[in-house]
């Protein structure tokens, strides 16, 4: 729960301050003036730069704690084919994480890692190059030529590297924000009992059997199993 809320809280702050940095100049200066926006932009940049470390820490924590539960399994195919229960009637048997939650998990990990790497390149400008080597690998695969384009320029100036980093950082952030908006909806209004589970760390047994029946059966089987040191009655 700590890792989840650290990740969620830091991402919300990063999203808000990032949007302010990206669009604030065109939207807020006409409303509040240059001086007020200057104070707001300075504070926003400070928050964005420093909260980013909390986001990266939480991302690492979430990955190592939950990756074992988010590996694909055969039960995910049935869950996806039935749209998580929207088709075929009733909820689909699922483990501790269903296929939808696994998709959210990997989207957060992959997109969050990409955002973090591009963010680090902007926190430490001109220290390392990301896009020149990446473009070189893309050229080696022949992808530009496959679509009828010339090979990508790999001899990028430090300024061009920073421009690509800023563009990529913003693009991937918007995609992740869309994913998180869907996650927030399903975790609050879209699924009864989900928000309470995130607050307390516990779910009702019937709720668990309804939404994650395979996991619920495994937990109950462990609970009902005799102690390892128990001996059969003579």
N, C-alpha and C positions, 0 to 999 in steps of 0.2 A: 504493500500500500504506500509506503514511503517513496519507493522508486517511482511508482505510477504517478503519484501526486507531484513529486519533484519534476518529473518529465512533463506532466500536464501544465503545471503552474509556470514553469520556465518557458514552455512553448507558447503559452498565451501571451506572456510578457514580450517574448521575442517577436511574435506575430504583430502585436500592437505597435511596438516601437519600430519594427521594420516597415510597416505600412506608413507610419508617420514619417519616417525618413524618406521613403520612396515618393509619397504623394503630398507630404506636408507643405512643401514649398509652393505648390500650385493651389492647394486648397485652404491652408491655414493662414498664410501671409495676408491674403485679402480680408480675412475675418479678424485677425488679431494684430496685424502689423508686424514689422520686421523685428523689433526688439523683443516682443513677447515670443515670437516664433524662435528667435535665437536661443532664448533660455530653454524653451521646450525641446528644441532640437539637440542642444548640448546635453540636457538630462537624458533624453531618449537614447542618444548615442552611448552615453556612459552605462545606462541600464542594459542596452543590447550587447555591448562588448563584454560586460561582466557576467550577466546571467547566462551567456552562452556556455560558460564553463559548467554551470549546473546542469544545463541541458545535455551536454556531452557526457558528463558523469552519469546522469540518470539513464542515458541511452545504453551505456556500457553495462550498468547494473541490470536493466531490464533484459538485455540480450542474454547475459549469462544465467540469470535466474529462470527465464522462461523459454529459452530456445529448445530445450528438451521436450517441452509440451507443444511446441509449434512445428515440429517436423511433420511433413505430409504423411498421411495414412490412407488406407482404403476407405475408411468411413467418411473421409472428406469428399470423395467422389459422389457418394449417395446424397450427402448434405447439399452439395452444389447443384446436383441434378434436380433436386426438389426445392431449390431456392430457399433452403433453411426452414422448410415447412410451409412455404407459401403455396406450393403445388403438391398435390397428393394427399393433403389433409394431415393435420397434426404435426408435432415436432419430430425432427429426425434424431435418432440416437447419435450422441456425440460424446467425445472424451472431455477432459477438463477445458480444452479450447476447441470450439467448433471451427469449421473451415472458414467461416466469415471472420472470426477473431484472428485466425492464422494469417489471413490476407492483410488484415489491419496491422498485425505485428510485423510482418515482413516489409510492408510498405513503410512503416515508421522506421524500422531499422535501416533499410536501404536508402530511402530518401533522406532520413535524418543524418546518416553517415555522409551522404553526398553534400548536404547542406553544411555539415560541420567542417568537412575538408575545404570546401570553397570559402567558408567563413574564416578558417585559420589562415588561408592564403591572404585574406584581406586584413586580418589582425596583424599579420607579419608581412607587410607588402614587400614584394621583390625578393623575398627570401628563397622561394622555390617556385618552380614552374609546373603547372598542371596540364595546360591545354596543348602546348607544343608536343610533349611526349604522347599525349592521348591522340592527337590528330595523326601523329606518325604511325601509331598502331592501327588506327582506322584506315589509313592509306595502305598499310601492309595487307590488310584484309580485302582491299579492293572495293570497299563499300561505296565511295563516291563515284567511281567509274561504273559500278553496277547500275547506278541510277542516272547515268549520263552526265555526271559532273566531273570537273577537273579535280585533281588531288588537292587536299587541304593544305594550306600554308602552315608549315611547321616551324618556320623561322620567325617566331613572334617576339616582338619587343616586350620589355617588362610592362610597359603601359598597356599594350594589347592584352597581355596575360591578366592584368587587373580588370580590364574592361570585360573580358570573357568571364572572369570569376564573378563579377558583380551581376552580369546577365544571368549566368547559370544559377547563382545563389537565389535570385529573385524568382526565376521560373520554377525551380524545384520547390521552393517555399510555397508558392501558390498551389502547386499540386498537392503538397502535404497538408496545407490548410484545408483544401477541399475534402481530403480523406478524413481529417480530424473533425470537420463539421459533421460528416456522416456518423462518425464514431460517437460524438457528443450526443447527437440526436438519438441514436440507438441505445446509448447508455443512460438516457434520462427519460424522454417522452416515448421513445419507440419500443421499450421493453420494460414492463412492470417488474419491479424488484431489482433491476440492474444497478441503479444508483445507490440503493441501500446496501447492496453487496460491496460496492466500492468504498462505502463509508465505514462499515463495520468489519469487513473482511470475512463475513459469514453469510451463508444463504440458507433458507429454509429447505428441509429435506425434500418436500414435494416440488419446490421450485427447481432444485437440482435434478430430480428425476424427470421433470418435464423438459428441461433445456439441455442437460448434460447427463443423460441416463447411464451411459457406459461408465463415466467417472463416478457417479453416485453409487452404482453397484459395486465398483472396486473399493470405494471408501467404506461402505457398509460391510463388505466381505472382510476387510482387514479389521474392522471394529468388532465383528462377531467371531473372529477366529480365536481359538484358545491360545493362551500364552505359550511361548516357545518352550518354557520350562515345565509346562503342565504334563502330568503323566496320566495315562488312561486308567480308569477305575478297574480294580481287580474284581 
